[in-house]
Amino acid sequence: MNRSTSTRITPALSLRRARAIREDEPLTSILYQDANPEIARRRDKHEKELVLPRLKLSAHSRVLDIGCGIGRWADATMPVASAYCGLDFSEGLIEYARKHCIDRRARFLVESAENAGLMRDPREPGFDRVIVSGVLIYLNDAQVRHMVATLENALAPSTLIYIREPVGLETRLTLDGHWSEELKAQYSAIYRSRDELEQIVFAPLAEQGFRLVEEGPVYADAELNNRSETRQFYFFLERA
């Protein structure tokens, strides 16, 4: 463990996860449960049941999914929303999303999360729903600050942002080149404390007019959390 602020997920791991997508269990590639796909399915189902009612989607909603992976939120939101744009820096994951997404109106772009603010087409309205689900742990502090500071460029005046993030329960936990038996690979991630998220995410968004309207643990079931040092939390920020 260290306190480096330069850590981010290695491209090699992202490429390996994309190559290892299972057609029968694609969620394991992004929810990291190769040995137990049932947990991946339960996590996905529980999160969507928790989040979708709170997103308050309408026929006018325009969704920006930052770090979209295989596009699991596209098919969940597009039956209601009018537009969806998913970003991920893994070309393999984006290729899978484009191939398998049911709604052909959904757009998927190979792009890093920190450049999400560049994704608005000036000919179209800004996005009024933003999903950032399990992404910030793979960005260093400077990259998170840049993403938050420039995100405004892609947004509509009234916007609802959903963030899911594994939070360090006692202190920041930084893994740099950590070997995971579960993934059979090295990976890097930053599990920030709630106070750190306040400083580098929520406070800057407050300066853009957002207020934190709801937060809490994502999973009540301890088996779905799966870690003793961290816990998955959700946050909703709204600008009316």
Secondary structure, DSSP 8 states (H G I E B T S, - for coil): ----S-----HHHHHHHHHT--SS-TTHHHH--TT-HHHHHHHHHHHHHHHHHHHT--TT-EEEEET-TTTTTHHHHTTT-SEEEEEES-HHHHHHHHHH-S-TT-EEEE--GGGGGG---TTS--EEEEEEES-GGGS-HHHHHHHHHHHGGGEEEEEEEEEEEEEESSS-EEEEEEEETTTTEEEEEEE-BHHHHIIIIIHHHHHTT-EEEEEEES-SSHHHH--SSEEEEEEEEEE-
